[in-house]
Amino acid sequence: MSTYAEQVGERLKKIRFIFNEGGKLSADQFAFLLGETRDKIANYELGRAGLPIRVLLELYRRGISPIYLISGEGSIFSDNNEGKNFKHRISEKVKSGWKFSQQSMDILYTALGSEVDFSNVKLAAGKVEKK
């Protein structure tokens, strides 16, 4: 069973996978946008360190719900204008058939659910897990 910090870290990693309007950011890129170091981001994602309030606040300002991060409940997108805009931009990319990685698609499908038709979406080239 994973610890609470590990669960929060997993949700943070999911956010990093879609933070570039549906595309994955590297840990370095994500850290830069949040005013953190890559090592700190790695520690948060691995559950070695708790997420500081300043990071939760910065993610909220960029459209991510702190409630989702803390509890795993509710929408991944915040209810502020940036969250609504972020969700809209990603939805438009999905509708237009933008290419996403399998992992990003799984996260987006969970986040957007039945609000968006995923039939036009293409998977980006690269390794795809066999099931």
Steps between C-alpha positions, in 0.01 A plus 500: 500500500637841407535789739298818474806690370548235229135532395534879473824447307327270251232763440770765453670277243168464313469876493850532356397260221225736380630837622619608156139518375475125482868431441759385750758735645840382618567528873737790420234688301233437763735611778585820314133592455431438868810677628647179639803284425484172310615316812215646705246400233646147500472484880137617490411249227667213685334591830829578672384853583162659553373755252544853637210743495690731261500219238130429554429871459711528182325198349163653590601824328579289192164319502557188713268416790677476836208286623578243231868504594436463872212252495476355150136611492327729257628642176868529421421852374435786743179705492686827440523662155839343428363154581203550269727631224749215548221242479358670190838509321560131567144410396550685171822309433323171568213594268738600221680164506822618663759227563549397862707235675310201637565612857378855428191356330418286803528803729298725267229240458462479877512880537260586217288184491182519297534875442717442193486252211835320488437320170720741297801480729822351367773347711842650456770279352721325746477217744148384571444249776360164394218374716 
